[in-house]
Amino acid sequence: MSEGAYWAVLTAPILESTTVSDGAKLFYAQVSRRTNRLGYCWASNRTLSDELNVGERTISRYVSELENAGFITTEMVGIDDRKRRRERHIRLAVPAPFDVAKNGEIKVAKNGESNVAKNGDTIKVNNKSNKNNPLNPPQGEAGVDWFDRFWALYPKKRNKPAALRAWRTINPTAALCMTMSRALKRQMRSEEWTKDGGRYVPYPASWLNGHRWEDAVEDAPARSSAPVREEDEWL
């Protein structure tokens, strides 16, 4: 048996998805097995390909499928003082309805009780109190109405269900919506987003899951800046 937890998790939104392949769904489950206590899987494509008995190019395709659909996010992270060594961190973007415990890990349930788990134990999460559970979407102060405003403004309209799941996971406040709106409008005028007909604009789910409103932005030259109309304001 490969390294990882005893259980693998495949949530209903992914199981029922028509935008990712069955192989990508199995890959998601394997990533869930390998996700550590810090919330990410750092296994390489070679390791994952050996475990799933597929080629490394197939693993790369699975990563792209899931990231474009908004089910995972990836990040390259420096792991030494000078950041000369880097590793990829894969994070699950859709929370599971329960946590898979590691041996000896202390789990705290929603009712405040805690216990030391054995390897493979699961701790159920109360859907009513879990604001980020996709099976019980939150109704925050910035609900679906504000998501619709975001969607209307976003220049690359791809995979709206994945973007809505990402929005509900973030459950932004009014203040965060203001920050996101300002950042998005700056990015829409940036050189990176305006060149090649917007080829490098990320999918909306990836923008949300990656907290891309926090990115530093360099404005495009004035001749290629795309003004944002006043009626496109969120707030």
C-alpha positions as a printed NumPy array, in Angstrom:
array([[  0.   ,   0.   ,   0.   ],
       [  1.294,   3.469,  -0.888],
       [  2.028,   6.143,   1.713],
       [ -0.966,   8.104,   2.995],
       [ -4.123,   7.84 ,   5.059],
       [ -6.234,   4.68 ,   5.039],
       [ -9.234,   6.49 ,   3.517],
       [ -9.485,   8.427,   0.257],
       [-12.149,  11.135,  -0.129],
       [-14.224,  11.818,  -3.233],
       [-16.883,  14.467,  -2.627],
       [-20.269,  14.444,  -4.343],
       [-19.646,  17.599,  -6.464],
       [-16.573,  15.943,  -8.011],
       [-18.202,  12.521,  -8.365],
       [-21.12 ,  14.094, -10.242],
       [-18.97 ,  16.487, -12.302],
       [-19.228,  16.204, -16.079],
       [-16.228,  18.474, -16.704],
       [-13.476,  16.159, -15.419],
       [-12.614,  12.611, -16.436],
       [-13.002,   9.518, -14.274],
       [ -9.225,   9.284, -14.109],
       [ -9.003,  12.823, -12.726],
       [-11.588,  11.93 , -10.087],
       [ -9.477,   8.957,  -8.991],
       [ -6.437,  11.253,  -8.939],
       [ -8.327,  13.695,  -6.657],
       [ -9.064,  10.827,  -4.273],
       [ -5.373,   9.871,  -4.224],
       [ -4.39 ,  13.481,  -3.506],
       [ -6.856,  13.466,  -0.603],
       [ -5.069,  10.388,   0.823],
       [ -1.749,  12.182,   0.604],
       [ -2.889,  15.546,   1.969],
       [ -0.944,  16.266,   5.152],
       [ -1.944,  18.068,   8.348],
       [ -0.974,  21.401,   6.812],
       [ -3.6  ,  20.908,   4.126],
       [ -1.558,  20.069,   1.032],
       [ -0.116,  17.148,  -0.949],
       [  3.48 ,  17.553,  -2.099],
       [  3.945,  14.246,  -3.981],
       [  5.617,  14.566,  -7.387],
       [  4.078,  13.549, -10.702],
       [  6.42 ,  10.551, -10.779],
       [  5.26 ,   9.336,  -7.37 ],
       [  1.592,   9.816,  -8.218],
       [  1.978,   8.173, -11.617],
       [  3.58 ,   5.11 ,  -9.994],
       [  0.735,   4.869,  -7.488],
       [ -2.012,   5.207, -10.11 ],
       [ -0.176,   3.204, -12.791],
       [ -0.396,   5.947, -15.436],
       [  2.168,   8.131, -17.189],
       [  3.454,  11.434, -15.811],
       [  1.852,  13.308, -18.719],
       [ -1.484,  11.831, -17.694],
       [ -0.938,  13.121, -14.144],
       [ -0.219,  16.586, -15.56 ],
       [ -3.46 ,  16.396, -17.515],
       [ -5.393,  15.401, -14.39 ],
       [ -3.917,  18.376, -12.52 ],
       [ -4.971,  20.749, -15.305],
       [ -8.477,  19.283, -15.475],
       [ -9.079,  19.624, -11.752],
       [ -7.509,  23.066, -11.47 ],
       [ -9.495,  24.45 , -14.402],
       [-12.66 ,  23.017, -12.867],
       [-11.856,  24.679,  -9.529],
       [-11.47 ,  21.441,  -7.539],
       [ -7.793,  21.938,  -6.639],
       [ -5.22 ,  24.718,  -6.483],
       [ -1.487,  24.329,  -7.016],
       [  1.462,  26.414,  -5.829],
       [  5.223,  26.142,  -6.257],
       [  6.895,  26.773,  -2.893],
       [ 10.562,  27.292,  -2.004],
       [ 11.731,  24.797,   0.614],
       [ 15.186,  26.111,   1.517],
       [ 16.49 ,  29.463,   2.76 ],
       [ 17.338,  30.742,  -0.72 ],
       [ 14.297,  29.132,  -2.356],
       [ 16.576,  27.238,  -4.731],
       [ 14.654,  24.026,  -4.089],
       [ 10.97 ,  24.154,  -4.891],
       [  8.124,  21.713,  -4.58 ],
       [  4.531,  21.745,  -5.745],
       [  1.754,  21.932,  -3.177],
       [ -1.675,  20.647,  -4.253],
       [ -4.608,  21.764,  -2.112],
       [ -8.151,  20.455,  -2.327],
       [-10.46 ,  23.358,  -3.123],
       [-13.727,  21.6  ,  -2.258],
       [-13.868,  20.706,   1.459],
       [-14.847,  17.145,   2.308],
       [-17.818,  16.458,   4.616],
       [-15.454,  14.737,   7.05 ],
       [-11.763,  14.714,   7.945],
       [ -9.534,  11.67 ,   7.635],
       [ -7.321,  11.423,  10.693],
       [ -3.643,  10.52 ,  10.925],
       [ -2.453,   8.184,  13.678],
       [ -2.434,   9.997,  17.041],
       [ -3.832,  13.244,  15.663],
       [ -6.231,  15.111,  17.931],
       [ -9.515,  15.965,  16.256],
       [-11.922,  18.528,  17.68 ],
       [-15.548,  18.035,  16.699],
       [-17.995,  20.889,  16.189],
       [-19.63 ,  20.212,  19.554],
       [-16.315,  20.972,  21.262],
       [-15.486,  17.384,  22.133],
       [-12.079,  16.036,  21.176],
       [-10.35 ,  12.701,  21.05 ],
       [ -7.106,  11.147,  19.852],
       [ -7.801,   9.446,  16.564],
       [ -6.461,   6.168,  15.302],
       [ -5.158,   5.935,  11.758],
       [ -8.081,   6.102,   9.343],
       [-10.679,   7.306,  11.853],
       [-13.135,   9.867,  10.538],
       [-14.622,  12.806,  12.401],
       [-18.017,  13.855,  11.086],
       [-18.619,  17.545,  10.517],
       [-21.985,  19.087,  11.323],
       [-23.173,  20.586,   8.032],
       [-25.228,  23.24 ,   9.82 ],
       [-22.172,  24.718,  11.482],
       [-19.669,  24.23 ,   8.659],
       [-19.916,  27.42 ,   6.618],
       [-17.557,  26.125,   3.923],
       [-19.303,  22.812,   3.267],
       [-20.35 ,  22.803,  -0.427],
       [-23.326,  20.579,   0.44 ],
       [-24.659,  23.317,   2.719],
       [-23.649,  26.557,   0.962],
       [-23.351,  29.645,   3.162],
       [-25.666,  32.611,   2.988],
       [-23.241,  35.367,   3.946],
       [-23.687,  39.086,   3.493],
       [-22.145,  38.734,   0.035],
       [-24.322,  35.969,  -1.419],
       [-25.236,  34.822,  -4.916],
       [-26.321,  38.319,  -5.969],
       [-22.761,  39.587,  -5.557],
       [-21.416,  36.512,  -7.285],
       [-23.587,  37.389, -10.278],
       [-21.978,  40.839, -10.32 ],
       [-18.545,  39.252, -10.204],
       [-19.474,  36.901, -13.037],
       [-20.842,  39.752, -15.176],
       [-17.582,  41.676, -14.803],
       [-15.116,  38.798, -15.187],
       [-13.66 ,  38.834, -18.736],
       [-13.289,  35.041, -19.217],
       [-16.589,  33.315, -18.513],
       [-15.683,  29.641, -18.167],
       [-17.182,  26.946, -15.887],
       [-19.646,  28.999, -13.84 ],
       [-20.56 ,  26.106, -11.452],
       [-16.912,  25.738, -10.387],
       [-16.616,  29.488,  -9.881],
       [-19.787,  29.527,  -7.766],
       [-18.429,  26.704,  -5.579],
       [-15.207,  28.656,  -5.079],
       [-17.201,  31.808,  -4.211],
       [-19.272,  29.953,  -1.64 ],
       [-16.14 ,  28.463,  -0.099],
       [-14.639,  31.945,   0.346],
       [-17.997,  33.419,   1.459],
       [-16.66 ,  36.988,   1.112],
       [-17.757,  39.872,   3.29 ],
       [-18.75 ,  43.243,   1.871],
       [-15.26 ,  44.586,   2.581],
       [-13.614,  41.657,   0.798],
       [-15.944,  42.062,  -2.181],
       [-14.809,  45.68 ,  -2.435],
       [-11.169,  44.569,  -2.377],
       [-11.799,  41.862,  -4.964],
       [-13.68 ,  44.268,  -7.222],
       [-10.908,  46.874,  -7.196],
       [ -8.213,  44.253,  -7.78 ],
       [-10.107,  42.638, -10.656],
       [-10.605,  45.966, -12.413],
       [ -6.888,  46.762, -12.076],
       [ -5.982,  43.335, -13.462],
       [ -8.359,  43.799, -16.399],
       [ -6.269,  46.821, -17.405],
       [ -2.929,  45.063, -16.87 ],
       [ -0.603,  44.099, -19.706],
       [ -0.727,  40.43 , -18.756],
       [ -4.521,  40.294, -19.068],
       [ -4.865,  42.448, -22.198],
       [ -2.149,  40.904, -24.378],
       [ -2.947,  38.228, -26.966],
       [ -6.664,  38.832, -26.665],
       [ -6.815,  37.871, -22.992],
       [ -5.172,  34.495, -23.523],
       [ -3.504,  34.555, -20.104],
       [ -6.565,  35.507, -18.068],
       [ -7.127,  32.681, -15.536],
       [-10.405,  30.824, -15.267],
       [-12.692,  32.522, -12.707],
       [-12.608,  29.509, -10.343],
       [ -8.801,  29.529, -10.407],
       [ -8.795,  33.299,  -9.761],
       [-11.   ,  32.812,  -6.707],
       [ -9.346,  29.678,  -5.335],
       [ -5.893,  31.19 ,  -5.784],
       [ -6.838,  34.469,  -4.027],
       [ -5.579,  36.223,  -7.15 ],
       [ -6.986,  39.558,  -5.992],
       [ -3.867,  39.656,  -3.783],
       [ -1.525,  39.593,  -6.82 ],
       [  0.687,  42.582,  -7.543],
       [ -0.387,  44.235, -10.809],
       [  1.448,  46.341, -13.351],
       [ -0.888,  48.473, -15.467],
       [ -0.745,  48.143, -19.223],
       [  0.456,  51.084, -21.332],
       [ -2.225,  53.726, -21.8  ],
       [ -2.77 ,  52.808, -25.471],
       [ -3.85 ,  49.258, -24.565],
       [ -5.673,  49.968, -21.328],
       [ -9.27 ,  48.785, -21.355],
       [-11.423,  51.229, -19.354],
       [-13.95 ,  49.701, -16.99 ],
       [-17.373,  51.267, -17.331],
       [-19.008,  52.794, -14.291],
       [-22.012,  50.49 , -14.698],
       [-19.658,  47.496, -14.246],
       [-18.983,  48.45 , -10.624],
       [-19.877,  45.783,  -8.096],
       [-20.681,  48.203,  -5.311]])
